[in-house]
Amino acid sequence: MNAFTVKQPGLLTLIQDRGRYGQHRLGLTNGGPLDTSAFDWANRLCSNDINATALEISIGGLVLEAQSDTFIAITGADMGVKINHQVVAMWCTLKITAGDTISFGFATAGARAYLAVADGFQIAASFTSTATVCREAIGGIDGNKLKADDSLPCASIAKRMLLSLPEPEIPDYSQPVSLRVILGYQQASFDQVQQRLFFTSQYQLSDKIDRMGFRLQGQAIHSAIEGILSEGICHGAIQIPGDGQPIVLMNDRQTIGGYPKIGSVIALDTARLSQLMPGQEISFEQISLEHAHNINHLAKVRQQSIALIEHR
């Protein structure tokens, strides 16, 4: 059988493609990788389509056994990955032989790693996507995180170009994070004092985080709105509940919500946020919508222009 067998599932390992779009009308959220940049690099290192199905490994502890010959790439958080008990490099293509054991330790820098396999894992799509959203019990294998003895089908691949990302391009997850924010249409409900407090304060990532949202702790801010009708909410929206502690909404957020929102973090920076561990510090920076468009376009062009290195 051409597959990987899950010997140990780790704390939270999910099957993901780039996400489920166009289904909000059904109440289904996007899902997809929290760190799209690391996810995309894993697929590119395997010469895959950008939407190929891969694994998101949160914190670590995953152990897989290969049942066929293929190639993989591992990106994201440093988890001391080993193949057959030998430490291997990340951010490069790795040859896998049937019988090999791939094991992840626990994250020492960053929080989430991504494992792509040549041609992607062959998982049936649910509502156009393989992305797992456990809260909705959809995608992946039975809408759940990986469990011991799960089988992850894949193609048997005999040949693939061995590639690596140039070392200067590998992210440093220990760097401080400033999240760039576009103010939302409810900004007027936060007076100038509250907005200045928000953009000049340091926050810490609390231990109340999941794929729905990352709750911060620090300077409380307050809106003049006591409650609003539930409305559609976007990825990266910063909700301010009654206690004044911001919540940055992530991939598995609910499709509607009723807290006032001061603005939204751009997607490039929610990816950086997802690699933080509780206790790490965060600040916010206000930018314009036009600046955000420029940032996104330049980042896309830059990523496409990075030449991968062929190695043996």
N, C-alpha and C positions, 0 to 999 in steps of 0.2 A: 504493500500500500504506500502511495506517495503522500507522505504527511509528516507532521511533527506530533509527537505524543506529549501531553502535559504531564510531567512527573510531579511537579510542585507548582501551584498556580501563582505564588507570591501574594503580596498584600492586596493588590488590585491590578489585574492585567485584563485589558479590554481589546477586543477586535474593533478596529476603526478603519474607515476610509476617510475621505476629506469632509464628509458630513452629509446630512439629509436636508435638502433644500426644497422649498416650494410646498411644504406640508404643514405650515403653521395653521392653515385653515382647518386642519383636522386635529389641531392641538398637539402636534408632534414637533418637538424641538429639533435643533440641528445635530447635536452630538458632534462627532469628529474629534481630531486630535487637539489637545489644549495647546501644544506647541507645534503649530503648523510648519514652522521653519525646519525644526529637527525632523519632523515627519517627512517633509518634502525631500530633504537631503537623503534620508534613508532610502526612499524609492529611487531617487536619481542615481545613487551609488549602485543600485541593482539594475540600472537601465530600465526601470519600470515606467509605466504610465503614472502620471501624477496622482491619479485617484486609486491606485492599486491598494488593496486591503493589506494592512500591516497590524502590528501589535503596539499598544501603548502600555508600558510597564511603569506603574507608580510606586516609588520608594524602593522596590526591588523584590528579590526572593524567588523569581521565576526560574524553573528548571525544565528544559525541553529535551526530548530525545528524537533525533532525526531518523526517519524510516526510509529516506531516499537521498540520493546525491543532489545537491543544489548549491545555491550561493545565497548569502545573507549580508545585510549591513545593519549595524547598530549605531545609533546616534543619540544625542541628548545627554542626560545626566550620567555622570561617572559612577558605575555600579560594580566596577571590578569584574567585568565579564570574563568567563573562562570557557574554553572548549576542551573537554576531556581533562579538566583540572589545570590547564595551562592558560595563564592570563593572555588575552588577545587584545589587539588594538581596536578602538572604535573609529567611526567616521571613515570606514574603508570597506571594500568588498571582501568577504571571507568565503573561502570554499568549504563546503560541508559535505561529509561522506556519511552514508547510512550507518547508523550506530553511534554517531557522535552525540555527546551530551553537552548542551549549552546551558550554563548556569550564571545567574545574576546574583551578585551580592546585594548590599544595601547602599543607597545613594550617599556619596560623600561630597559631591558638588552637583547642584541641581536636584530635581525631584522626580523627573520623568524621562524615561528612555524609550526609544522606538526601535523595533526590529522589523525590517522588511525582508521579504524573501523574493527571489527571482520570479517574475510574473505574478507576484502577489498571492496571498492565501485565497483559496477557491471556496468562498463562503457565499451562500445564497443571499441576495439582497431582499430587504424588507422595506417597502415604500421607497424604492429607488436607491437604497443605500445599505451597506453592511454595518454602518456605525452602530455601536452598542450604546443604548441609553437604558441603564438598569431601572431607573424610576418608571419608565414607560414599558419595560420588559419587551424591548424591540431591538432588532439587529443582532449581530454576532451569532452566538450559539444559544438559542432559546432566550434571547434578550438578557443574558446574564454575564457576569464576569467569568473568566476561565476557572475551571475546576480540574482537580486531578483526574487524569485519564481522558480528558477531552482530546479529540483528534482534530488537527488543523491541516486539512488537505492542501496540497500544493503540487506544482508540476515537478517532474524529475528533469533537471537541467544539467547537461554535461559540459557546456561551454558558456562562459560569460567573461566579459572584459573585467579585469581587476582594477578598480579605481579607488582613489583616496582624495579626501578634501584637503587642500593645502593648509598646513598648520596655522598660518595667521588667520584663517577664516573660521577656525573652530571656536565656538562661543565660550566666553569665560563667565560661568554662572556665579562667580563670587563677587562680581562687580555690583555696586549700588544700583538700584533701579528707580528711575524717575519715569512715571507713567504720564504720557501725553494725552490730554483730555480736550475734547470738543464740548463746549457748553451746550446744554440742551434747551428746549423751548420752555422748560420750567425754571430756567435760571433766575428769572425775575422774582421767584418766591424765596430766593436766598439773597438777603441784602448784601451790600458791599462788605460789611464787616464779616459776615459768615463766609463769603467767597474768599476774602483775603485770608481768613483763618485756615480755610481748606487748602489753599495753594501755598501757604508758607509753613505748614506743619509737617512734621515727620510722623508717619504711621508705622505700626508694626503689623505684620501678618499674624492673625490670631490662630488658635488651633481649631477654630470652627470653619473649616474649609472643605469643600467637596467640588465635584464637577458642575454643580449648579451655581455656586457663588463663593467668593473669597471674602470673608468678613475681616475687616481691619479694626485695629484698636488704637486710640490716641485722642486727639482733639475732637470733641463732639461739635457738630454743626447742626443747625436747625433751619427748617423751612417754615415759611408763614402758612403753608398749606397743611391743614391737620389731616386731611384724607382726600383721596381722589378716586374717581371711578377706575376700575381696572382697565388697563389699556395695553396694547402691544408693546413689548420691550425688546430692545436690540442687544446683540452681543456687546459686552463691555460696558453696558449701562451701569451707572453708579447710583444705587438706591440709598436713600437716607431714611432709615426707620426711626421710630420714636425716640430711641436712645441716642440718636445722633452719630452712631458709628457706621461709617460707609461700608457698603457691600458691593463689590464688583461682580457683576453677573457674567457667568462663563457659558460654556457650550451647552450644558444640560439644563440651562435656566428654564423656568416656566415660560410659556408663550405670552402670558399677560400678567400684569402686576399692578398694585395700587399704591406703592410708596412714591413720594416725589423723588425726582432724579436730577442731580446737579449737572450731569453731562455723561459722556461716554468715553472710555479708554479706547484708543485705536487698537486694531487687531494685532499689529506688530508687538505692541506692548503687553497685551494680555498673554501673549506667548511667553514673554520674559517673566511676567508675574507668575505663570504656571510653574516655573522652575525654582520658585522660592519655597523655603521651608518656614514653618511657624517661628516667629520671633525676628525674622529678617525685616529690615527697614525699607520703607517705601515713601516716596514723595510724589507730588502731582505737579504737572506743568500745563498751563492753558495754551492751546494753539488754535488757529483758525481752521475752518473747513478746507480752505484752499491750501493751507500748509500741509494738512493731513493728506490731501490728494497727492501733493508733490512728494511727500515722504513715501507713500505707498508705491507710486510709479517708479521713483528712483530705486527703492529697495528691490522691486521686481526686476528692473533692468540690471541692477548690480548682481543679483543672484544668478540670473541667466548668463551673465558675462563671465562668471567665475569658471575657469577651466579646471576640471578634475584631472588629477595626475594618474597616469597608468603605471601600475607596478606589477611585479612578479612575485 
